[in-house]
Amino acid sequence: MTTAWILLVVAGLLEVAWALGLKASEGFTRPWPSLFTLVAMLASFYLLAQAMKVLPVGTAYAIWVGIGALGTVVLGMLIYGDSASPLRLLSLLLVLAGLVGLKLAS
């Protein structure tokens, strides 16, 4: 895996962190979760921008969003008790298949 792909994966994981941070910040009314969220956002965008210097823009953006979406949905199920219905799980698998396809095609 090249450096750009590693940066992109870390950026996607940071997207998960800031998405969960948004919930924890309760609308930016809690100072520490709000600060964590803003730092994670900045770091995620910065790493995405660095990865996009090398990777195709559409692929990089889709992978970043996909990692963020998959991670946030899964952790939402585990941490917040969000629905884990069979249709929801199947949908997650389809998103994952799309991400793998984009990676293989790049």
N, CA, C and O atoms as CSV, one atom per row, in Angstrom:
chain,resi,resn,atom,element,x,y,z
A,1,MET,N,N,0.851,-1.173,0.000
A,1,MET,CA,C,0.000,0.000,0.000
A,1,MET,C,C,0.897,1.237,0.000
A,1,MET,O,O,1.820,1.345,0.807
A,2,THR,N,N,0.621,2.149,-0.895
A,2,THR,CA,C,1.446,3.346,-1.000
A,2,THR,C,C,1.110,4.334,0.123
A,2,THR,O,O,0.101,4.201,0.815
A,3,THR,N,N,1.978,5.312,0.276
A,3,THR,CA,C,1.775,6.329,1.301
A,3,THR,C,C,0.449,7.040,1.128
A,3,THR,O,O,-0.239,7.308,2.113
A,4,ALA,N,N,0.073,7.352,-0.107
A,4,ALA,CA,C,-1.189,8.048,-0.351
A,4,ALA,C,C,-2.373,7.231,0.153
A,4,ALA,O,O,-3.301,7.786,0.740
A,5,TRP,N,N,-2.349,5.928,-0.069
A,5,TRP,CA,C,-3.443,5.078,0.403
A,5,TRP,C,C,-3.476,5.016,1.921
A,5,TRP,O,O,-4.551,5.007,2.520
A,6,ILE,N,N,-2.314,4.974,2.541
A,6,ILE,CA,C,-2.256,4.965,4.013
A,6,ILE,C,C,-2.832,6.270,4.562
A,6,ILE,O,O,-3.615,6.256,5.512
A,7,LEU,N,N,-2.443,7.393,3.966
A,7,LEU,CA,C,-2.992,8.686,4.386
A,7,LEU,C,C,-4.508,8.704,4.227
A,7,LEU,O,O,-5.223,9.224,5.085
A,8,LEU,N,N,-4.992,8.137,3.131
A,8,LEU,CA,C,-6.423,8.119,2.874
A,8,LEU,C,C,-7.168,7.272,3.910
A,8,LEU,O,O,-8.234,7.669,4.380
A,9,VAL,N,N,-6.625,6.128,4.261
A,9,VAL,CA,C,-7.264,5.272,5.268
A,9,VAL,C,C,-7.299,5.990,6.620
A,9,VAL,O,O,-8.323,5.975,7.304
A,10,VAL,N,N,-6.194,6.611,7.002
A,10,VAL,CA,C,-6.160,7.345,8.271
A,10,VAL,C,C,-7.153,8.504,8.232
A,10,VAL,O,O,-7.840,8.764,9.219
A,11,ALA,N,N,-7.234,9.205,7.093
A,11,ALA,CA,C,-8.204,10.291,6.946
A,11,ALA,C,C,-9.630,9.767,7.127
A,11,ALA,O,O,-10.457,10.418,7.765
A,12,GLY,N,N,-9.912,8.596,6.566
A,12,GLY,CA,C,-11.235,7.993,6.713
A,12,GLY,C,C,-11.537,7.612,8.150
A,12,GLY,O,O,-12.661,7.793,8.618
A,13,LEU,N,N,-10.540,7.084,8.854
A,13,LEU,CA,C,-10.732,6.742,10.266
A,13,LEU,C,C,-10.968,7.997,11.109
A,13,LEU,O,O,-11.757,7.992,12.053
A,14,LEU,N,N,-10.269,9.061,10.747
A,14,LEU,CA,C,-10.498,10.329,11.443
A,14,LEU,C,C,-11.891,10.880,11.138
A,14,LEU,O,O,-12.480,11.573,11.967
A,15,GLU,N,N,-12.418,10.574,9.952
A,15,GLU,CA,C,-13.793,10.978,9.648
A,15,GLU,C,C,-14.765,10.268,10.580
A,15,GLU,O,O,-15.730,10.871,11.049
A,16,VAL,N,N,-14.518,8.998,10.848
A,16,VAL,CA,C,-15.340,8.266,11.809
A,16,VAL,C,C,-15.260,8.947,13.177
A,16,VAL,O,O,-16.273,9.136,13.850
A,17,ALA,N,N,-14.042,9.312,13.574
A,17,ALA,CA,C,-13.849,9.954,14.878
A,17,ALA,C,C,-14.631,11.258,14.976
A,17,ALA,O,O,-15.293,11.515,15.982
A,18,TRP,N,N,-14.556,12.086,13.926
A,18,TRP,CA,C,-15.271,13.357,14.046
A,18,TRP,C,C,-16.776,13.196,13.912
A,18,TRP,O,O,-17.529,13.987,14.481
A,19,ALA,N,N,-17.229,12.194,13.177
A,19,ALA,CA,C,-18.676,11.961,13.104
A,19,ALA,C,C,-19.226,11.564,14.473
A,19,ALA,O,O,-20.273,12.048,14.903
A,20,LEU,N,N,-18.502,10.678,15.142
A,20,LEU,CA,C,-18.924,10.293,16.495
A,20,LEU,C,C,-18.746,11.460,17.465
A,20,LEU,O,O,-19.528,11.628,18.401
A,21,GLY,N,N,-17.708,12.264,17.228
A,21,GLY,CA,C,-17.483,13.441,18.058
A,21,GLY,C,C,-18.619,14.446,17.954
A,21,GLY,O,O,-18.944,15.125,18.928
A,22,LEU,N,N,-19.223,14.541,16.776
A,22,LEU,CA,C,-20.365,15.444,16.619
A,22,LEU,C,C,-21.495,15.064,17.582
A,22,LEU,O,O,-22.114,15.926,18.205
A,23,LYS,N,N,-21.745,13.776,17.689
A,23,LYS,CA,C,-22.787,13.322,18.613
A,23,LYS,C,C,-22.378,13.601,20.052
A,23,LYS,O,O,-23.178,14.089,20.851
A,24,ALA,N,N,-21.135,13.291,20.375
A,24,ALA,CA,C,-20.653,13.493,21.747
A,24,ALA,C,C,-20.613,14.971,22.136
A,24,ALA,O,O,-20.753,15.310,23.311
A,25,SER,N,N,-20.424,15.839,21.159
A,25,SER,CA,C,-20.338,17.272,21.458
A,25,SER,C,C,-21.709,17.888,21.749
A,25,SER,O,O,-21.802,19.012,22.240
A,26,GLU,N,N,-22.770,17.138,21.439
A,26,GLU,CA,C,-24.140,17.605,21.655
A,26,GLU,C,C,-24.355,18.990,21.040
A,26,GLU,O,O,-24.741,19.944,21.715
A,27,GLY,N,N,-24.090,19.059,19.729
A,27,GLY,CA,C,-24.291,20.319,19.010
A,27,GLY,C,C,-23.257,21.374,19.357
A,27,GLY,O,O,-23.561,22.567,19.377
A,28,PHE,N,N,-22.046,20.941,19.626
A,28,PHE,CA,C,-20.935,21.824,19.999
A,28,PHE,C,C,-21.217,22.591,21.293
A,28,PHE,O,O,-20.768,23.725,21.466
A,29,THR,N,N,-21.968,21.956,22.198
A,29,THR,CA,C,-22.229,22.583,23.497
A,29,THR,C,C,-21.308,22.052,24.590
A,29,THR,O,O,-21.266,22.615,25.684
A,30,ARG,N,N,-20.573,20.981,24.315
A,30,ARG,CA,C,-19.625,20.420,25.280
A,30,ARG,C,C,-18.217,20.722,24.783
A,30,ARG,O,O,-17.847,20.284,23.694
A,31,PRO,N,N,-17.424,21.460,25.554
A,31,PRO,CA,C,-16.129,21.970,25.069
A,31,PRO,C,C,-15.127,20.900,24.624
A,31,PRO,O,O,-14.595,21.000,23.519
A,32,TRP,N,N,-14.853,19.886,25.443
A,32,TRP,CA,C,-13.804,18.920,25.074
A,32,TRP,C,C,-14.198,18.056,23.884
A,32,TRP,O,O,-13.395,17.895,22.966
A,33,PRO,N,N,-15.403,17.494,23.866
A,33,PRO,CA,C,-15.791,16.751,22.657
A,33,PRO,C,C,-15.830,17.650,21.418
A,33,PRO,O,O,-15.528,17.197,20.314
A,34,SER,N,N,-16.197,18.910,21.596
A,34,SER,CA,C,-16.219,19.842,20.460
A,34,SER,C,C,-14.815,20.077,19.929
A,34,SER,O,O,-14.596,20.075,18.718
A,35,LEU,N,N,-13.863,20.279,20.832
A,35,LEU,CA,C,-12.468,20.486,20.419
A,35,LEU,C,C,-11.931,19.246,19.713
A,35,LEU,O,O,-11.298,19.356,18.664
A,36,PHE,N,N,-12.180,18.066,20.283
A,36,PHE,CA,C,-11.764,16.810,19.665
A,36,PHE,C,C,-12.333,16.691,18.249
A,36,PHE,O,O,-11.630,16.305,17.315
A,37,THR,N,N,-13.614,17.028,18.106
A,37,THR,CA,C,-14.277,16.941,16.802
A,37,THR,C,C,-13.615,17.862,15.787
A,37,THR,O,O,-13.340,17.445,14.661
A,38,LEU,N,N,-13.358,19.098,16.166
A,38,LEU,CA,C,-12.748,20.060,15.250
A,38,LEU,C,C,-11.335,19.649,14.848
A,38,LEU,O,O,-10.959,19.782,13.683
A,39,VAL,N,N,-10.548,19.149,15.803
A,39,VAL,CA,C,-9.187,18.688,15.496
A,39,VAL,C,C,-9.233,17.490,14.557
A,39,VAL,O,O,-8.458,17.417,13.603
A,40,ALA,N,N,-10.134,16.553,14.821
A,40,ALA,CA,C,-10.269,15.373,13.953
A,40,ALA,C,C,-10.708,15.787,12.548
A,40,ALA,O,O,-10.240,15.222,11.559
A,41,MET,N,N,-11.608,16.774,12.455
A,41,MET,CA,C,-12.049,17.265,11.142
A,41,MET,C,C,-10.882,17.841,10.356
A,41,MET,O,O,-10.658,17.491,9.197
A,42,LEU,N,N,-10.145,18.728,11.005
A,42,LEU,CA,C,-9.011,19.366,10.324
A,42,LEU,C,C,-7.982,18.339,9.871
A,42,LEU,O,O,-7.490,18.400,8.744
A,43,ALA,N,N,-7.660,17.397,10.750
A,43,ALA,CA,C,-6.675,16.370,10.406
A,43,ALA,C,C,-7.192,15.482,9.272
A,43,ALA,O,O,-6.434,15.123,8.371
A,44,SER,N,N,-8.461,15.133,9.313
A,44,SER,CA,C,-9.042,14.288,8.274
A,44,SER,C,C,-9.001,14.983,6.916
A,44,SER,O,O,-8.605,14.378,5.920
A,45,PHE,N,N,-9.409,16.253,6.875
A,45,PHE,CA,C,-9.390,17.002,5.616
A,45,PHE,C,C,-7.965,17.188,5.104
A,45,PHE,O,O,-7.714,17.091,3.902
A,46,TYR,N,N,-7.042,17.452,6.009
A,46,TYR,CA,C,-5.644,17.645,5.600
A,46,TYR,C,C,-5.089,16.363,4.962
A,46,TYR,O,O,-4.483,16.408,3.892
A,47,LEU,N,N,-5.303,15.232,5.624
A,47,LEU,CA,C,-4.789,13.966,5.089
A,47,LEU,C,C,-5.478,13.594,3.777
A,47,LEU,O,O,-4.838,13.057,2.873
A,48,LEU,N,N,-6.767,13.872,3.669
A,48,LEU,CA,C,-7.469,13.643,2.407
A,48,LEU,C,C,-6.845,14.481,1.298
A,48,LEU,O,O,-6.626,13.991,0.191
A,49,ALA,N,N,-6.562,15.735,1.595
A,49,ALA,CA,C,-5.955,16.622,0.587
A,49,ALA,C,C,-4.586,16.120,0.159
A,49,ALA,O,O,-4.233,16.199,-1.017
A,50,GLN,N,N,-3.814,15.604,1.108
A,50,GLN,CA,C,-2.494,15.074,0.769
A,50,GLN,C,C,-2.614,13.839,-0.114
A,50,GLN,O,O,-1.860,13.682,-1.074
A,51,ALA,N,N,-3.557,12.967,0.210
A,51,ALA,CA,C,-3.767,11.749,-0.592
A,51,ALA,C,C,-4.225,12.100,-1.998
A,51,ALA,O,O,-3.869,11.416,-2.958
A,52,MET,N,N,-5.012,13.161,-2.127
A,52,MET,CA,C,-5.531,13.557,-3.440
A,52,MET,C,C,-4.460,14.145,-4.350
A,52,MET,O,O,-4.706,14.339,-5.541
A,53,LYS,N,N,-3.289,14.429,-3.821
A,53,LYS,CA,C,-2.182,14.873,-4.676
A,53,LYS,C,C,-1.777,13.750,-5.627
A,53,LYS,O,O,-1.277,14.000,-6.724
A,54,VAL,N,N,-2.001,12.509,-5.194
A,54,VAL,CA,C,-1.545,11.342,-5.947
A,54,VAL,C,C,-2.710,10.531,-6.521
A,54,VAL,O,O,-2.654,10.084,-7.667
A,55,LEU,N,N,-3.752,10.344,-5.733
A,55,LEU,CA,C,-4.858,9.467,-6.120
A,55,LEU,C,C,-5.900,10.223,-6.940
A,55,LEU,O,O,-6.027,11.440,-6.803
A,56,PRO,N,N,-6.644,9.519,-7.790
A,56,PRO,CA,C,-7.728,10.163,-8.527
A,56,PRO,C,C,-8.758,10.751,-7.555
A,56,PRO,O,O,-9.106,10.124,-6.554
A,57,VAL,N,N,-9.234,11.940,-7.855
A,57,VAL,CA,C,-10.115,12.654,-6.931
A,57,VAL,C,C,-11.388,11.868,-6.620
A,57,VAL,O,O,-11.785,11.788,-5.457
A,58,GLY,N,N,-12.022,11.299,-7.608
A,58,GLY,CA,C,-13.254,10.562,-7.376
A,58,GLY,C,C,-13.040,9.334,-6.510
A,58,GLY,O,O,-13.827,9.057,-5.605
A,59,THR,N,N,-11.980,8.608,-6.788
A,59,THR,CA,C,-11.663,7.415,-6.007
A,59,THR,C,C,-11.333,7.789,-4.576
A,59,THR,O,O,-11.858,7.190,-3.638
A,60,ALA,N,N,-10.462,8.783,-4.401
A,60,ALA,CA,C,-10.046,9.188,-3.056
A,60,ALA,C,C,-11.243,9.650,-2.239
A,60,ALA,O,O,-11.407,9.249,-1.087
A,61,TYR,N,N,-12.077,10.493,-2.835
A,61,TYR,CA,C,-13.221,11.019,-2.094
A,61,TYR,C,C,-14.204,9.908,-1.733
A,61,TYR,O,O,-14.701,9.856,-0.607
A,62,ALA,N,N,-14.482,9.024,-2.681
A,62,ALA,CA,C,-15.424,7.931,-2.424
A,62,ALA,C,C,-14.904,6.992,-1.334
A,62,ALA,O,O,-15.670,6.557,-0.474
A,63,ILE,N,N,-13.616,6.681,-1.365
A,63,ILE,CA,C,-13.042,5.814,-0.339
A,63,ILE,C,C,-13.112,6.491,1.026
A,63,ILE,O,O,-13.471,5.859,2.019
A,64,TRP,N,N,-12.768,7.774,1.074
A,64,TRP,CA,C,-12.805,8.541,2.333
A,64,TRP,C,C,-14.213,8.544,2.922
A,64,TRP,O,O,-14.404,8.252,4.102
A,65,VAL,N,N,-15.190,8.877,2.088
A,65,VAL,CA,C,-16.581,8.905,2.546
A,65,VAL,C,C,-17.026,7.500,2.954
A,65,VAL,O,O,-17.718,7.329,3.957
A,66,GLY,N,N,-16.627,6.504,2.177
A,66,GLY,CA,C,-17.032,5.133,2.459
A,66,GLY,C,C,-16.490,4.623,3.781
A,66,GLY,O,O,-17.219,4.010,4.561
A,67,ILE,N,N,-15.206,4.875,4.039
A,67,ILE,CA,C,-14.622,4.471,5.326
A,67,ILE,C,C,-15.369,5.169,6.453
A,67,ILE,O,O,-15.722,4.553,7.458
A,68,GLY,N,N,-15.604,6.462,6.270
A,68,GLY,CA,C,-16.319,7.212,7.293
A,68,GLY,C,C,-17.726,6.694,7.517
A,68,GLY,O,O,-18.166,6.552,8.659
A,69,ALA,N,N,-18.431,6.411,6.439
A,69,ALA,CA,C,-19.812,5.925,6.558
A,69,ALA,C,C,-19.854,4.541,7.197
A,69,ALA,O,O,-20.622,4.305,8.130
A,70,LEU,N,N,-19.026,3.627,6.692
A,70,LEU,CA,C,-19.025,2.270,7.252
A,70,LEU,C,C,-18.651,2.285,8.731
A,70,LEU,O,O,-19.329,1.676,9.559
A,71,GLY,N,N,-17.582,2.974,9.050
A,71,GLY,CA,C,-17.124,3.015,10.441
A,71,GLY,C,C,-18.141,3.652,11.362
A,71,GLY,O,O,-18.368,3.173,12.473
A,72,THR,N,N,-18.755,4.731,10.904
A,72,THR,CA,C,-19.735,5.428,11.736
A,72,THR,C,C,-20.981,4.578,11.957
A,72,THR,O,O,-21.515,4.532,13.065
A,73,VAL,N,N,-21.442,3.910,10.910
A,73,VAL,CA,C,-22.631,3.053,11.052
A,73,VAL,C,C,-22.335,1.891,11.995
A,73,VAL,O,O,-23.131,1.603,12.889
A,74,VAL,N,N,-21.200,1.222,11.805
A,74,VAL,CA,C,-20.862,0.076,12.653
A,74,VAL,C,C,-20.703,0.512,14.107
A,74,VAL,O,O,-21.242,-0.132,15.007
A,75,LEU,N,N,-19.968,1.599,14.345
A,75,LEU,CA,C,-19.792,2.050,15.724
A,75,LEU,C,C,-21.096,2.593,16.306
A,75,LEU,O,O,-21.330,2.486,17.510
A,76,GLY,N,N,-21.941,3.172,15.461
A,76,GLY,CA,C,-23.256,3.587,15.934
A,76,GLY,C,C,-24.064,2.397,16.434
A,76,GLY,O,O,-24.778,2.495,17.432
A,77,MET,N,N,-23.947,1.275,15.733
A,77,MET,CA,C,-24.628,0.055,16.169
A,77,MET,C,C,-24.049,-0.439,17.499
A,77,MET,O,O,-24.788,-0.822,18.406
A,78,LEU,N,N,-22.717,-0.424,17.598
A,78,LEU,CA,C,-22.057,-0.971,18.786
A,78,LEU,C,C,-22.151,-0.052,20.005
A,78,LEU,O,O,-22.347,-0.523,21.125
A,79,ILE,N,N,-22.014,1.239,19.789
A,79,ILE,CA,C,-21.954,2.174,20.912
A,79,ILE,C,C,-23.335,2.718,21.275
A,79,ILE,O,O,-23.682,2.801,22.453
A,80,TYR,N,N,-24.123,3.089,20.264
A,80,TYR,CA,C,-25.390,3.776,20.511
A,80,TYR,C,C,-26.615,2.895,20.308
A,80,TYR,O,O,-27.746,3.350,20.476
A,81,GLY,N,N,-26.395,1.644,19.949
A,81,GLY,CA,C,-27.525,0.741,19.782
A,81,GLY,C,C,-28.351,1.010,18.541
A,81,GLY,O,O,-29.532,0.665,18.495
A,82,ASP,N,N,-27.739,1.631,17.521
A,82,ASP,CA,C,-28.448,1.850,16.257
A,82,ASP,C,C,-28.864,0.497,15.673
A,82,ASP,O,O,-28.263,-0.535,15.973
A,83,SER,N,N,-29.877,0.520,14.854
A,83,SER,CA,C,-30.417,-0.700,14.265
A,83,SER,C,C,-29.342,-1.480,13.488
A,83,SER,O,O,-28.529,-0.905,12.764
A,84,ALA,N,N,-29.371,-2.803,13.665
A,84,ALA,CA,C,-28.494,-3.702,12.910
A,84,ALA,C,C,-29.360,-4.706,12.148
A,84,ALA,O,O,-29.094,-5.908,12.161
A,85,SER,N,N,-30.384,-4.202,11.496
A,85,SER,CA,C,-31.303,-5.069,10.766
A,85,SER,C,C,-30.575,-5.758,9.612
A,85,SER,O,O,-29.551,-5.263,9.141
A,86,PRO,N,N,-31.099,-6.891,9.159
A,86,PRO,CA,C,-30.461,-7.583,8.039
A,86,PRO,C,C,-30.302,-6.698,6.795
A,86,PRO,O,O,-29.270,-6.760,6.126
A,87,LEU,N,N,-31.293,-5.890,6.486
A,87,LEU,CA,C,-31.196,-5.012,5.316
A,87,LEU,C,C,-30.087,-3.978,5.511
A,87,LEU,O,O,-29.359,-3.661,4.571
A,88,ARG,N,N,-29.962,-3.468,6.701
A,88,ARG,CA,C,-28.899,-2.496,6.981
A,88,ARG,C,C,-27.517,-3.154,6.835
A,88,ARG,O,O,-26.607,-2.565,6.251
A,89,LEU,N,N,-27.367,-4.358,7.360
A,89,LEU,CA,C,-26.094,-5.070,7.254
A,89,LEU,C,C,-25.777,-5.403,5.793
A,89,LEU,O,O,-24.628,-5.283,5.368
A,90,LEU,N,N,-26.771,-5.815,5.035
A,90,LEU,CA,C,-26.566,-6.089,3.609
A,90,LEU,C,C,-26.128,-4.813,2.885
A,90,LEU,O,O,-25.240,-4.848,2.034
A,91,SER,N,N,-26.745,-3.712,3.223
A,91,SER,CA,C,-26.377,-2.430,2.610
A,91,SER,C,C,-24.925,-2.065,2.917
A,91,SER,O,O,-24.215,-1.553,2.052
A,92,LEU,N,N,-24.492,-2.324,4.133
A,92,LEU,CA,C,-23.091,-2.074,4.490
A,92,LEU,C,C,-22.148,-2.932,3.654
A,92,LEU,O,O,-21.101,-2.462,3.211
A,93,LEU,N,N,-22.520,-4.179,3.442
A,93,LEU,CA,C,-21.702,-5.065,2.609
A,93,LEU,C,C,-21.619,-4.561,1.172
A,93,LEU,O,O,-20.572,-4.666,0.534
A,94,LEU,N,N,-22.710,-4.018,0.668
A,94,LEU,CA,C,-22.697,-3.473,-0.692
A,94,LEU,C,C,-21.781,-2.257,-0.788
A,94,LEU,O,O,-21.053,-2.101,-1.769
A,95,VAL,N,N,-21.815,-1.395,0.230
A,95,VAL,CA,C,-20.908,-0.244,0.254
A,95,VAL,C,C,-19.468,-0.730,0.283
A,95,VAL,O,O,-18.622,-0.219,-0.452
A,96,LEU,N,N,-19.186,-1.710,1.126
A,96,LEU,CA,C,-17.834,-2.267,1.229
A,96,LEU,C,C,-17.389,-2.861,-0.107
A,96,LEU,O,O,-16.243,-2.675,-0.518
A,97,ALA,N,N,-18.277,-3.564,-0.777
A,97,ALA,CA,C,-17.946,-4.136,-2.083
A,97,ALA,C,C,-17.599,-3.022,-3.083
A,97,ALA,O,O,-16.672,-3.166,-3.880
A,98,GLY,N,N,-18.336,-1.933,-3.035
A,98,GLY,CA,C,-18.041,-0.801,-3.914
A,98,GLY,C,C,-16.682,-0.195,-3.632
A,98,GLY,O,O,-15.961,0.167,-4.562
A,99,LEU,N,N,-16.327,-0.080,-2.378
A,99,LEU,CA,C,-15.016,0.462,-2.007
A,99,LEU,C,C,-13.884,-0.437,-2.479
A,99,LEU,O,O,-12.874,0.039,-2.996
A,100,VAL,N,N,-14.060,-1.733,-2.297
A,100,VAL,CA,C,-13.040,-2.685,-2.759
A,100,VAL,C,C,-12.913,-2.596,-4.281
A,100,VAL,O,O,-11.806,-2.617,-4.820
A,101,GLY,N,N,-14.046,-2.497,-4.964
A,101,GLY,CA,C,-14.007,-2.359,-6.417
A,101,GLY,C,C,-13.262,-1.114,-6.867
A,101,GLY,O,O,-12.486,-1.166,-7.821
A,102,LEU,N,N,-13.492,0.011,-6.186
A,102,LEU,CA,C,-12.778,1.243,-6.533
A,102,LEU,C,C,-11.283,1.097,-6.308
A,102,LEU,O,O,-10.480,1.553,-7.121
A,103,LYS,N,N,-10.911,0.465,-5.210
A,103,LYS,CA,C,-9.487,0.266,-4.917
A,103,LYS,C,C,-8.843,-0.624,-5.986
A,103,LYS,O,O,-7.753,-0.325,-6.473
A,104,LEU,N,N,-9.512,-1.699,-6.342
A,104,LEU,CA,C,-8.965,-2.622,-7.333
A,104,LEU,C,C,-8.875,-1.976,-8.718
A,104,LEU,O,O,-7.983,-2.307,-9.499
A,105,ALA,N,N,-9.780,-1.072,-9.018
A,105,ALA,CA,C,-9.802,-0.443,-10.332
A,105,ALA,C,C,-8.830,0.744,-10.444
A,105,ALA,O,O,-8.579,1.243,-11.541
A,106,SER,N,N,-8.295,1.182,-9.320
A,106,SER,CA,C,-7.416,2.371,-9.400
A,106,SER,C,C,-5.980,2.004,-9.712
A,106,SER,O,O,-5.125,2.885,-9.812
